Amino acid sequence: MTSKHALIDRFVHMFFVVFGACIVAVALRLFLVPNDIIDGGVVGISMIVSALTGWSLALLLFVFNVPFLYIAYKQMGSKFAFVSLIGMTVMSVCAGLLSTQKPITDDPLLATVYGGILLGVGVGLVIRYSGAVDGADIVAILISKKTALSVGEIIMMMNAALMVSAGFVFGWDRAMYSCIAFFIAHKVIDLVVEGFQQSRSVWIVSAHHAQLGVAISSQLGRTVTYFDAEGGYTGTHKRVILCVITRLEEAKLKAIVEQIDAEAFYTIG
């Protein structure tokens, strides 16, 4: 039974890696590339080289990513490298198959917004299911494991110079569109990788701690824990509430606190 579940789990992982890689190819070929809007990382470098030389984008996407697959194999293991190889291969093949298709829109703003969203969803799915379709993603994942920065934040910092290069190749208006698409994509990446249900810890200091605790439990369905504390300046005794919520519950919790005790101090981490 365990082996059956493991097999199903692997199938689900590979399905989303392949699906995500296909979405990336659609974003590139049907939105971004026809409108001279680039992405960052190896994908962005491939787009610039393809525009300057006329070489196949699909081929460049794969060839430029090969060195990073070796890094992935050495630093993150054979499983991650294999999944990334599948993702990169599917992305390159799909990009080649879609090369003759007409773009969905020639409006640069629409291409920027929808291309950025699709790109973020595709890359985010591959990363969430233990793979990568861009060598820069592999480097970002390695760095994110050793720092407090998210994958999206690291990639944005790594590709600032690439956006400037796009200005010289495609024009500064397209470079600015590229920055917008890039920002959208990597915000979406963080959302897909972390998920809407990412947990957050909340600490609340309030004179109405008992009423707040009951409201949080009844309205959010979250249990609370009380701690005894002492004010550092006044030395007065205080009660601190600790609870864990999801990202989607954050606005509701703030409303509860404001309604019961507008003077309460709280922090969300």
N, C-alpha and C positions, 0 to 999 in steps of 0.2 A: 504493500500500500504506500509505503514511504517512497519507494523508487518511482511509483506511478505519479505521485504528487510532485516529485522532483522533476520528472520528465515534463509534466504539464507546466511547471514553473519555468523551466528552460524554454519551452515553446512560447510561452507568453512573453518572456523577456526578448527572445529573438524576433517575435512578431512586431513588438513596439520599436525595436531597433531598426528593423527594415522599414516599417511604416514611417518612422521619424526621418530616416534617410531619404525616403521618397518625397516627403514634404519639403525637405531642404532643397532637393533638386527642382521641385515645382516653384518654390520661392525664387530660386536663382534664375531659372530659364524662362519663366512666364511673367515675372515681375521685375526683378532687379537688373539682370544682365541686359535685356533689351533697352532699358532706360538709362544705361551707364551709371547705375547705382551699385556701389560695391559693398561687400561685407568685410569684416576684419579677418585677421589670421591668415592661414594658408589659403583659404577660399578667396580672400581679397587679393592676395598676391597672385594667385592663379588667374583671376579676372583681369588684373592689370597686364600681366605678361601675355595673356591671350589677346587682349585688345591691341597691344603693341606689335605682336609678332604674327597674329592670325592663326596661331597653333590651336589645336583642339582644347577647349576648356575642360572637357571630360577627362582627357588624358592628363592634363596638367594637375587637375584636382587629385588624381591618384598618385602620380609620380612625386609631387612635392610633399605628399603626406607619408611616403614610405620611411624616411629617416625618423619621423616621430613615432611610427609603429615600433621601431627598434627600441626607442626610449621607453615606450609603454611596456614592451616586453621585459626590459631590464628592471624598470622601476616599479611596475604595477602588476607584473605577472602575466603568464601566458593567456589566462582567461580573458582579462581585459583587452589584451592585444588582439586576440582572436575576434572578440565582439566588435572592436574598433575596425578591424580589417573588413568584416562583413558590412558594417555601416558605411565605410569609405567606398567600398566596391559598389554597393547598391547605389549610393549617391552619384558616383561617377557614371555608372551605366545608365541610370535614369536621366542624368543631365545630357548624356549623349543621345538618348532616345527622344528627348524633348527638344533637341536643338533645331528641328525643322518646324516646330509648332509656333503659331503666331502668339505674341504676348497677349495676355488678358486685357491689359490697358496700356495706353501710351501716355497717360497722365502721370507725370513724375511724382506728384503728391500721393495719389492713390497707390502707385507702385511702391512708394516708400513705406506707407503705413501698412498695407496688407502684406507686402513682401517681408517687412520687418517682423510682423506678427507671425506669419507662417514660418519664417526662418527660426524664430525663437522657439516656437512649438516643436519644430522638427529636431533642432539641436538639443533642446531640453529633454525630449523623450529619450533620445539616444543616451544622453548623460545619465538620466534617471535610471535607465536600465543597464548601467555598467558598461558604457561604451563611449566612443567619440567619433565625430566625422571630420574633425579639423585638428591638425597638430597643435594649434594654439590652445585648443580645449584641453588637450592632454597636459600641457605645461601648466595651464591654469588650475586643473584639478590637483596636480601635485603640489602647487604652491598653496592652494586653499586648505589642504590638509595640515599645513604647517603654520598657517596664519589665521587671523580672524576675518580675513577678506572672503567675500563670496566669489564663486566662479565668474559671475557676470562682471563684478567690479574689477577683477584681475584682468579679464580680457579687454575691458574698456581701456585700462591703463596701457596695456601692451600694444594697442593698435592706434594710438594717437598719431604716430608718425605715418602710418599707412593712410590715414584719412587725408593728411597733408599731401602725400604722393598722388592721391586720387585727384586733387585739385589741378595738378600739372598735366595729368593725362586726360581727364574728362571735362575739365573746367571747374571753376570754383562753385558754381551753383550746384553741380552734381555732387561735389565733395560735401557740400552742406546737406544735401538730401541724404547722402551716404551716412553722415553723422547721425541724422535723425533715425534712419533705418537701423543703424547699429545700436543706438540707445534703446529703441523699442525692442529689438531682438533680444538684447541681453537682460532687459527687465523681464521679458517674458520667459527667458531661460531660467532666471532665478525663481520665478513663480512656478514653472513646471517642475523644476528640480526639487524645490522645497515643498511645494504643494500649498493649497489653501488651508490645510489642517495643521500647519506647523504650530507646535505648542509654544506658548509664551507664559512666563511666570509673572504674577502680579503681586506686589506688596502694597498694602494699604494701611496707612496710619490714620485712625479716626476715633473721635470720642463716641461715635455711634457704631462701633464695631459689631455689636450684637445684631442690630437692625440690618446693617450691610451684609453680614454673613448669611442671615435668613433670606434676604432678597437675592443674593447671588446663588444660593442653593436652590431657591424656588423658581427663579426666572431663567437661570442659565443651566440648572441641573448639575452644577459643579460643587464638589465638597470644598470646604475651607478649613484652614488650620490657624489657630490663634497662638501668638507668641507674646510673652511679656517683654516689654522694653522700657527704657528710661531715657528721657530727653537729655541730650548732652549739655544743653545750655541751662534749661530750667530744672532738671533733675526730677521732673514729674513722671509718675508711672503712666505708661501707655500700653495699649494693646495693638498688636500688628496682625493683620489678616494676610495670609498667604493662600493663593489659589492658582491653578493652572488652567488656561483657556486656549482656544484656537484663535487664529488670525481673524476669522469671520465673527468671533464673539467679542472682539476688542471694542468696537463702537458701542455695543449694547452694554458692556460692563461700565464704560465711561459714563453712559447715560444714567445708569443705576447709581453710581457714586455721586454724580452731580445732583441728582434728584434728592438723595437722602442726606448728604453732607457735602455741601459745596466747599467747605473749608478743609476737607480731607486732603492728605498728601498721599500720592500713589506713584509708583514707578512700574513700568512694564519692560521686561527684558526677554 
